[in-house]
Amino acid sequence: MPASTTWRTFICPVERRLNRARPLAAVLLDLDGTLLDTGPDMVRIVNMLRSAHQLSPLPYPSLRAQVSHGSAALLRAAFPGADGVRLAALQGRFLELYREHLVVETRLFPGFDAVLAQLEAHAIPWGIVTNKPGWLTEPLLRELGLYERAACVLSGDSLPVCKPDPLPLLTAAQRIAVAPELCLYLGDALRDVQAARAANMVALAARYGYIGAQEDTAQWPVTAWIDSPSELLDWVGLGRDER
């Protein structure tokens, strides 16, 4: 079966044991809501658009959960009732403004700077697999000094398909020369864990990410949940005594 279709039916045959008897060899990461806290900047742009249409700003918490689902989801939440034509125009303007103001408040999630430093100090490759388009992903990472540090970066338009299809994750594993079953993938959306499981990777979910209260996370096919970035170090054999 082609890789681009396996995610719909694949069930990972091996559950990674919590004793980490065989440490993993690589870390792959989603971007928005996982590695980077991009929400403040994206919501700020949405509220700029609302202001331009004589609408009052929406509070950040009301839009935060939409950030991982991209600009279209954000705009549907911010402009309820807008038809497809209006949403398309709003999205075009949103992307223009966002590209001009990519990094105002965007930062690594707390703790990730130390995590990346530990991975690099132990020669454990880390990479990014995101559905964000490359024309936003690359300048964002370059501005934060992360692009050259990553072992690989795959964006939503790097391949003909994107998550939840496993092909981007499998391609990332190939590029860093690590078998998929020795990789973990950390994300904050259902499509992230679906893609990871279909690629036979350990599927970690970031509880700190952009997850809405309405999402039925009990049904997500996760290997494990983490509450902070530092917890993923255990999965690559960097226990407390080794940090």
Solvent accessible surface area in square Angstrom, and as a share of the most:
residue,aa,sasa,rsa
1,M,165,0.74
2,P,90,0.57
3,A,36,0.28
4,S,40,0.26
5,T,54,0.32
6,T,28,0.16
7,W,61,0.21
8,R,155,0.57
9,T,98,0.57
10,F,69,0.29
11,I,144,0.73
12,C,14,0.08
13,P,99,0.62
14,V,82,0.47
15,E,96,0.43
16,R,44,0.16
17,R,154,0.56
18,L,122,0.61
19,N,112,0.58
20,R,59,0.22
21,A,84,0.65
22,R,141,0.52
23,P,64,0.40
24,L,7,0.04
25,A,38,0.30
26,A,0,0.00
27,V,0,0.00
28,L,0,0.00
29,L,0,0.00
30,D,9,0.05
31,L,0,0.00
32,D,14,0.07
33,G,0,0.00
34,T,0,0.00
35,L,0,0.00
36,L,0,0.00
37,D,37,0.19
38,T,0,0.00
39,G,0,0.00
40,P,32,0.20
41,D,0,0.00
42,M,8,0.03
43,V,5,0.03
44,R,63,0.23
45,I,0,0.00
46,V,0,0.00
47,N,25,0.13
48,M,76,0.34
49,L,6,0.03
50,R,23,0.08
51,S,71,0.46
52,A,68,0.53
53,H,74,0.33
54,Q,158,0.70
55,L,69,0.34
56,S,78,0.50
57,P,94,0.59
58,L,48,0.24
59,P,85,0.54
60,Y,68,0.26
61,P,104,0.66
62,S,66,0.42
63,L,2,0.01
64,R,68,0.25
65,A,22,0.17
66,Q,44,0.20
67,V,2,0.01
68,S,9,0.06
69,H,74,0.33
70,G,28,0.27
71,S,13,0.08
72,A,38,0.30
73,A,8,0.07
74,L,0,0.00
75,L,1,0.01
76,R,133,0.49
77,A,42,0.33
78,A,0,0.00
79,F,6,0.02
80,P,107,0.67
81,G,87,0.83
82,A,18,0.14
83,D,90,0.47
84,G,58,0.56
85,V,124,0.71
86,R,98,0.36
87,L,34,0.17
88,A,65,0.50
89,A,70,0.54
90,L,6,0.03
91,Q,58,0.26
92,G,35,0.34
93,R,113,0.41
94,F,1,0.00
95,L,42,0.21
96,E,94,0.42
97,L,15,0.07
98,Y,1,0.00
99,R,99,0.36
100,E,116,0.52
101,H,70,0.31
102,L,6,0.03
103,V,32,0.19
104,V,75,0.43
105,E,89,0.40
106,T,0,0.00
107,R,133,0.49
108,L,40,0.20
109,F,13,0.05
110,P,116,0.73
111,G,40,0.38
112,F,0,0.00
113,D,86,0.44
114,A,65,0.50
115,V,1,0.01
116,L,0,0.00
117,A,51,0.39
118,Q,45,0.20
119,L,0,0.00
120,E,71,0.32
121,A,81,0.63
122,H,80,0.36
123,A,91,0.71
124,I,21,0.11
125,P,39,0.25
126,W,3,0.01
127,G,0,0.00
128,I,0,0.00
129,V,1,0.01
130,T,5,0.03
131,N,45,0.23
132,K,17,0.07
133,P,41,0.26
134,G,22,0.21
135,W,120,0.42
136,L,4,0.02
137,T,0,0.00
138,E,63,0.28
139,P,29,0.18
140,L,0,0.00
141,L,0,0.00
142,R,117,0.43
143,E,112,0.50
144,L,49,0.24
145,G,45,0.43
146,L,2,0.01
147,Y,58,0.22
148,E,137,0.61
149,R,90,0.33
150,A,14,0.11
151,A,53,0.41
152,C,10,0.06
153,V,31,0.18
154,L,1,0.00
155,S,12,0.08
156,G,16,0.15
157,D,89,0.46
158,S,52,0.34
159,L,39,0.19
160,P,131,0.82
161,V,45,0.26
162,C,53,0.32
163,K,6,0.02
164,P,32,0.20
165,D,6,0.03
166,P,0,0.00
167,L,50,0.25
168,P,6,0.04
169,L,0,0.00
170,L,51,0.25
171,T,18,0.10
172,A,0,0.00
173,A,1,0.01
174,Q,145,0.65
175,R,137,0.50
176,I,22,0.11
177,A,93,0.72
178,V,25,0.14
179,A,42,0.33
180,P,37,0.23
181,E,66,0.30
182,L,36,0.18
183,C,0,0.00
184,L,0,0.00
185,Y,1,0.00
186,L,0,0.00
187,G,0,0.00
188,D,1,0.01
189,A,2,0.01
190,L,67,0.33
191,R,50,0.18
192,D,1,0.00
193,V,1,0.01
194,Q,51,0.23
195,A,0,0.00
196,A,0,0.00
197,R,24,0.09
198,A,10,0.08
199,A,3,0.02
200,N,45,0.23
201,M,4,0.02
202,V,5,0.03
203,A,0,0.00
204,L,1,0.00
205,A,0,0.00
206,A,0,0.00
207,R,131,0.48
208,Y,41,0.15
209,G,3,0.03
210,Y,1,0.00
211,I,37,0.19
212,G,6,0.06
213,A,114,0.88
214,Q,134,0.59
215,E,42,0.19
216,D,88,0.46
217,T,40,0.23
218,A,89,0.69
219,Q,134,0.60
220,W,17,0.06
221,P,51,0.32
222,V,31,0.18
223,T,24,0.14
224,A,20,0.15
225,W,56,0.20
226,I,3,0.01
227,D,83,0.43
228,S,42,0.27
229,P,6,0.04
230,S,43,0.28
231,E,62,0.28
232,L,0,0.00
233,L,4,0.02
234,D,52,0.27
235,W,6,0.02
236,V,8,0.05
237,G,22,0.21
238,L,6,0.03
239,G,23,0.22
240,R,198,0.72
241,D,143,0.74
242,E,95,0.43
243,R,102,0.37
